């Protein structure tokens, strides 16, 4: 051992000598690094921003969908824990930094600050700031991204939202000025934009996202007059020429999986892994219990229910697992077959995701429910709440390829056995269910809207299902049991600040904690957004 250490030490000395010898001559610039005065294609920077956005998202069958209470892991080795074991969040400063650089390079390329990359930069800035603030509370914004200011001051969450809404308005104005009959259906940037959206679609995304942001501020709509929340929402709806929004699933901001961008997290051929997770009881409580035909496409019946004689069309054969339970109480690989899993046919049979829906970041079904919610709350007039409510449900059904009278094949849980049978989709029967038929512009009707929005978020839109539950309490999430994993067995309401803030911006971080949460980075504390 001593002999080998001596040889290693002598070798390191030799490397140090060679490196020091290399420093005696004139150093050459690295040919692989762009000079400061060079022009980098804005398209290349946009590609980084859009790709990074997907890394910040947590696509299908990931941890977020356990926290959204769509699925439950019964075997930690393959599907991890169900615990809400939140600590320090990640951040979105990388995207902010690249938005600054994209504007700099777009200015060099196009000699103006009104090109499409400036419009998209405003959108991505707002998206990134809101992504972080809704996780923690107050954050650096007005000074964030400034390389001269190494310890940026924190903006209040109120101001972050106010300034982000202004950024979205600017983004809409900029892109609207660029749209013409000739280019409205042209993809903005085929090489830089992984979402492949046209000029018109990007404008719709910007305004649709703004409506999401405004409805997320519902608890602050009556005590922050300067935000003008209700009026801003109504203004967008009343002026579709100036503020176009999505009109169908064709406008969805989606990420499409391919043979190159493989479908996460499992690949085809790994059929047993689907047995390591189950459908959450919370999801079936508002779907199977209401005769919702979407469960036939998205999940499979519990094996024990089928072997016990129930038909695949029997909604009671679809049984969810309770995330309140510890994993020790859940049967590994559900050997007893008591609970349902995701549909293997849809989510596990193709590595390219060929058989499942594209991953939605911002979509038309959610827009419909946001408008319905605003109408129910009295924010807008002259629009039918029920119409938008039904539009949202039908758009969600369409996303999964469901229509009235269609026959679909119900798969099994692991792909190793023949399909279990067929069912005929009855959307009309579902819509007539007393729990689903819209009960009017009242508290019950609002709960129905929020419930159907939750269902439409199944395996898409990141944390939106959780954020909507946190804001409204709808639907009823399971908590209180050991499986939640927090000291109180309650679901936390926020994350702790990024570790980088603690390490490098500690004075401002401590001040933000004091002003918001009494000095403690408490995951159970309520931020301004939800007080």
N, C-alpha and C positions, 0 to 999 in steps of 0.2 A: 504493500500500500504506500509506504514511504517512497519507494523507488519510483512508482508511477506518478506520485505527486511532484517529485523532483523533475521528472521529464516534462510534465505539464507546465511547471513554473518556468523552465528554460525555454520551452516553446513560446510561452506568452511574452517573455523578454524579447525573443526574436521578432515577434509580430510588432511589439512596441517600437523596436529599433527601425524596422522597415517603414512603419507609418511615419515616424519622425523624420526619416530620410526623405520621404516623399514631400515633406513640407518645405524643403529647401528651394525648390524651383518655383516658377510662377504658376499659381493655381489657375486651372481652366474652369470656365463656367460649365455647370452641368447641362449638357445639351438636351436633357429630358425635362428641364424645368423652364417654364415660360418666363420671359423677362417681365419686369414690372410694367414696362411701357408697351407690351404686346397686346394685341386684341384677341381675346379668347371668344370663340363663337358663343353667343348667348344661348343658342340651342343646346350646347354641351352643358352649360350650367343648369339650364332648365331640366335636363335629363337627370342631373344629380338631385335637384330639388324634388322632382316627382317620384324618383326611385326612393329617396329617403323618406318621403311621405308614407310610402308603403311599409317601410321598416318601422316607422312610428306607429302605424296601425298594427293591429294584431289579427291577422286573417283567420279564416275558419278553423274550427276545432282547436283553438288555442286557449290559453288561460283566461282571457277576457270573457269567453263564452261560458265559462264556469261561473265567473263573477256576475255575468248577466243572467245567470240561472236558466240557461238553456240546456246544458249538459252537466253531468257529474262524473268524476273519475272514481272508479272503484279499485284501481290498481295503480299505485303511485309510480312504479318503475317506468311504465310507458306513458301514462297520462298525467302524472304529477298529482299535486294536492288540490283539494277544493278550498283550502283555507284562504281567508281574506288576509293573508300575511303581508300587508302593505308596509313598506318603509319608504326609502327615498326614491322619488320618481326620477325618471330620465328627464331630459329637457329637449327643447327644440331650437337651441341657439345655433346649431349648425345650419339649419334652414334659414334663419334670420341672416346669418353671415353670408350665405350664398345668394340670398335675395339682394343684399347690398351689392355684391359683386355682379350679379346679373344686370342690375341697373347701370352700373359703371360700364360694363362691356357693351350693353345695348346702346348706350349713349355714344360710344366710340364707333360702333357699327353703323348706326342709323342717323347719327348727328341730331337726335332729338330725344325728348323725354316723354313722347306721346305714343311710342310704338307698343306693340302687343306685349312685349316682355315687361314693360313697366306696369301694364294692367295686371298681368299674371303675378308680378312681384307683390303688388298691393294685396291681392287675394291671398297669396301664400303667407305673407306677413301676418295678416289678420288671422288666418287659420292657425298658424303656429303659436301666436300669442294666446289665442283663446284655448288652444289645446293644453297649454301649460297652466293658465290661470284657473281653469275649471278643475284642475287637479289640486292646486295648492292654495290659491287666494291671490294676494298682492304679488306682483312680479316686476322686475325691471322691464320697461318698455320704451319710454321716451329716450332713454340713454343707452338702451341695449343695441349692440352691434357697432357702437362707436369705438374704434380701436384706440382712441386717445383716452377714453374713460374706462379704466380697468376695474373700477368698483361702481357700477351703475346704481343709481338710486332706484328704489322701488316705487312703482305707480300703484295707486289703489286699484282694487279690482273694478270699481266703478269706472275709473278713468281708462283702464285697459279695454273695457267693453265700449266705452264711448269712442275712443280713438280707433278701435278695430272696426266699429260700424262706419266710421268716417272713411277708413281705408277701403272698405267694401264699396261704399258709394263712389269713391274715386275710381276704383277698378271698373265699375259699371260704366261710368262716364267715359273713361279712356277707351275701353273696348267698343263701346257703342259708336264712337266717332270713327272707328276703323272698319266697321261692318258695311258692306255694300251688297247689292244683289249678286254681284259677281263672286264675292268671296264668303258669303255668310255660311255656305255649306262646305267650305274648304277647311281641311284640317289645319289647325294653326301651325303645328310643327311636328311633322311625321317622325322626325328623328329625336326630338327632345321631349315630347309629351307622351309618356307611356300610356296615357288614357285615350289618346287619339281623338280628342274633341275638336269640333269645328269652332269657328269664331262665334257663331250663334249659340252653340251649345255651351261654350265657356261663359258667355254672358248669362245664360240661364242658370248655370251652376252657381255663379257669383250671387245672383239674386235669390236663388233657392236656399243657398247656404245662409244668406242674411236673414231669411225668414226663420231658419232653424235657430240662429243666434237670438233673434228677438223673442221667440216663444220660450227660449230657455231662461229669459229674464222675467218670466211671468210674476214671480214673487216680488219683483222690484217695479212693476208696471205702474203702481199707484203712489209710490213715495220717492220717485226720482224724476221730477218733471223735465229736467234738462236732457234726459235720455229720450224722451218723447217716444216711448216704446210702442204704444198702441197706434199712434198716428203714423209712425214709420212703417209699421206692418200694413196698415190700411192703404197707405200711399203706394206701396209696391203693387198691391192687388188691384187698385183702381186705375193704374196706368201701365198696362201691359206693353204698350208701345215703347215706353221709356225703361220699364223694368220687366222684361220678359222672364218668365220662370219655366220650369220643365212642364211639358204637356203630356209626356208618356214615358214609359220605361226606356224608350229609345234615347232619351236625353240623360239617362243615369250616368253618373261619374263612376265607372267601374274599372276594376282591374281584371283582365282576362288571363287565365292560366293557359299555358301552352306546353308543348313538349320541351321547350327551353325553360320557361318560367314555371317549374313544376308545382303541382298542387300540394300545399302543405296540409298536415305534417306527415301524412303517411302515403306510401306509394302502393300501386296495385300489386297484388300478390301477397300482401301482408294481412290476410283476412282475419287472423285471430285477434289482431290488435283492436278491432272494433268492439270486441267483447269487454275491453278494459274501460269502457265508458258507457254511461246510460243517459237517457233523457231525464232532465230535471222534472221533479214533481210540479214545480211552479209553472212550467210551460204547459204540461198536460192539463193542469187545473183550469186553464183558459182556452184550451184547444180541444182535446179529446172530450172533455166534459161538456163542450158546446157543440159536438158533432162537426168539428172543423175538418174538412177533407184534406187540408194541407198535411196533416199528420201521416196520411198514407204515402205521400211523396217524400216526406222528410225523414221518416222513421220507420221502424218495423215493430210488429207486436211483440209482446213478451213471449218467449218460446214456451214457457210453462202454460200460458193461456191458450195457445194453439194446440199443444199436445193434450190439453184438458178438454178440447172439443169446441172452442170458440172459433168463429169464422174470422178471416182477416178483415172483413168489413165491420166487425163488431167493435165499436169505439171503446168498450170496456176491456178489450184485450190489450190496450195500449196503457202500460203502467209505468209511471215515473219513479225515480229514486229520490230520496230526501237528502239534500246536501247538509242538513243539520246533523246527520249521523257521522260518526267517525268512520274513517276507511276501515278500521279494524272490524267494524260491524257489517261492512259491505262484503259480499262474497267475491273473492278474487275471480276475475273473468266471468262473473255472474254464472257460476257453475249450476246454480239452481234455476236459472232462467226466469226469475221472477220479474225482471224489469226490461223495459224496451231500450234499444240502442238506435243510433243513427242508421239510416238506410245505407246498407253497404253498396247497393247499386248506384246510388246518387253520389255518395261522398268518398267511397273507398275503391271503386272498381277501376278508376283511371288515374294514372299519375299526372295526366295533363288536365284533369278536371273536365273531361269531355262530356260527362253525364250530369254535371251539376250546374247551377246558376253561377254567373260571374259574381265576383265579390264587389258589393256596392259600398262606396264611401259616402256618397250623397245621392239620394234617389227620389224618384217620383212618388212611390207609396208614402214615404215619410212626409213629403211636401203636402200631400192630400190631407194627412192627419193633422199636420201643423195648421193648415188653413181651417180645418174643421174645429180644432181646439180654439183657435182665435175667434171663430164665429160663435162657438158655444159660450165663450167668455165675454162676448159683446164687443170685441175689438173692431169687427168689421160688420158692415150692413149690406143688404142687397145681395147676399149670397146664401145659398142653402147649406146649412151645416150637414144635413143628412146626405146631400149629393156628394160632398167632398168626403164624407165618412165612407160611403159606398165606393167612391172612386178609389180610395186607399185600399180597401179590402180587395176589390177586383184587380187592381194593379199588382197587389201582392200575389194573388192567385195566378195571374198571368205570368209573373216572374218564374213560377215553378211549373209552368206549362199546363195549368189546370183550367178547365172550362166545363160548363154545365153539360152533363151527360157523357163526358169523356171516360173511357175505360183505361185504367192504369194498372200496371203490374206492381204488386207489393213484394218487395224483396225480403230476404232474411237478414239476420244480423251479421253474418260473417262471410257470405258468398260461397260457402263450401257445400251448401245444400241447394236443391232446386228452389225456384221462387215459390212463394207461399200461395199465390192466387191472384185474382184480379178484383178490383172494386170499380164501381161506377160513381163518378164524382157528382155530388149533389150540392152545388153552391147555393141554390135557391132554398133548400131545406135548412142549410146552415144559417142563411140570412134571416130566416123566419124564427130561429131559436129565440126565445124570450130574452136570453142573455146577450143576444147580438142585435136584434132589431132595435133601431135607434129609438131611445125613449124620450128624446126632446132636449131642448137647450136648458138642461138642468144638471145637477151634480151627478145623477145617474148616467145621463148621456155623456158627460165629460169622462167619467170612468170607463165607459165603453170605448170612446175614442182612444184614450190612453192605453187601454188593454189591447186593442187591435194594432196600435202603433208598435207596442212591444212585440206582438206576434210577427209583425212584418220585419222586425229587426233580426229575426232568426238567422244567425251565422253571417251577419253583415253589419256595417256601420260602426265598427269598433265598440266604444263604450257608451253609445247613445242609449241603449236600453237601460244601463245602470244610471246614467245621468238623469233620464226621465223618471226612473223610480225614485232617485234621491230627491228630485224636485217635487214629486207629486204623491209618492207612496203607492203608485199603481204600476203593475199589479202587486199583489201581496207576495213579497219575497220571503222565503224561509230564512229565519234566523233565530238565535236563542239556544241552539244546540252546540255540542262540542265540535261538530264539523266545520263551523264557521271559523274557528281557530283563533279568535281574539280573546283577550282576558275576560271581556264581558259577554262573549258569544254574540255580540251585535256586529252588524255590518259597518265598517268604517265609512266615514263621509268624505275623506280626503287622503291624499298622500303627504308624506313629509317632503320638505324642499330638497331639490337636487343636492348631492354631496358637494358639487362644485361651488354652490352658493355658500355652503357652510365653510368650506376650506378657503375660498378666495374673496368672498364678499361678506364676511362674517358680521361686520358692524351693521350694514344695511339689513342683513338677514335677521339679526337679533332685534333690530328696531321694528321690522315687519311683524315678527312674532309678538312683540309686546303690544303693538297697536291693534292686532287682530285677535290673538288667542291668549292674552295674559302672559306672554313670554314662553309658552310651551308649544312645541311643534306636534300638536295633538291630532292624531288621525280621526278622532271622534268629534272634533270641534266643527262648528258650522261657520262657513265663510259667508261673506256679504251676499253672495249669489243666492244662497238658500236659507237665509235667516227669515 
